[in-house]
Amino acid sequence: MIKTLLLTPFIVALGILFLCWFAVAICSIVVLAFVLSPVFYLLDQSFNAFASMERPSKYAHYDQ
């Protein structure tokens, strides 16, 4: 009983430390996604432009 009471603050501190670490990890992933989103959008646009320059669409004859 006394041993459990002595270990409880350490277990609580360890739990709080883990929760803080988990929150920092989740927040960093969210921030990284927001920061890299414009970069990925520009890369996607450039790859789409290169892909459309290589060959015409197979439905191009419908546009005439």
RAKA-V807549 format. One record per residue. N is the residue number from 1. RES is the residue in one small letter. PSI is psi in radians with two decimals (* if undefined). OMEGA is omega as a letter, one per 20 degrees, with the letter a starting at -180 (none if undefined). D_CENTER is the distance of its C-alpha to the mean C-alpha in Angstrom with 1 decimal. Layout:
# RAKA-V807549
n: {N;N}
res: {RES;RES}
psi: {PSI;PSI}
omega: {OMEGA;OMEGA}
d_center: {D_CENTER;D_CENTER}
This chain:
# RAKA-V807549
n: {1;2;3;4;5;6;7;8;9;10;11;12;13;14;15;16;17;18;19;20;21;22;23;24;25;26;27;28;29;30;31;32;33;34;35;36;37;38;39;40;41;42;43;44;45;46;47;48;49;50;51;52;53;54;55;56;57;58;59;60;61;62;63;64}
res: {m;i;k;t;l;l;l;t;p;f;i;v;a;l;g;i;l;f;l;c;w;f;a;v;a;i;c;s;i;v;v;l;a;f;v;l;s;p;v;f;y;l;l;d;q;s;f;n;a;f;a;s;m;e;r;p;s;k;y;a;h;y;d;q}
psi: {-0.85;-0.65;-0.69;-0.73;-0.58;-0.53;-0.35;-0.79;-0.62;-0.68;-0.73;-0.76;-0.69;-0.69;-0.75;-0.72;-0.74;-0.73;-0.69;-0.74;-0.73;-0.72;-0.71;-0.70;-0.79;-0.78;-0.66;-0.62;-0.72;-0.78;-0.73;-0.67;-0.73;-0.62;-0.72;-0.17;-0.82;-0.60;-0.80;-0.60;-0.77;-0.70;-0.70;-0.73;-0.72;-0.68;-0.63;-0.66;-0.75;-0.66;-0.64;-0.36;-0.45;-0.80;2.63;2.80;2.62;-0.19;0.29;-0.49;-0.31;-0.35;-0.21;*}
omega: {a;r;r;r;r;a;a;r;r;r;r;r;r;r;r;r;r;r;r;r;r;r;r;r;r;a;r;r;r;r;r;r;r;a;a;a;r;r;r;r;r;r;r;r;a;r;r;r;r;a;a;r;a;a;r;r;r;r;a;a;r;a;a;none}
d_center: {44.6;44.8;42.4;39.9;40.3;39.9;36.7;35.1;34.0;32.3;30.4;29.4;28.3;26.3;24.6;23.8;22.5;20.2;18.9;18.4;16.5;14.3;13.8;13.0;10.3;8.6;9.4;8.3;4.6;5.5;7.8;6.1;4.5;8.1;9.8;8.9;9.4;13.1;13.3;12.0;14.4;17.2;16.8;17.0;20.0;21.7;21.3;22.7;25.5;26.4;26.4;28.7;31.0;31.8;33.5;34.4;33.0;35.0;35.7;37.0;40.6;39.8;39.1;42.7}
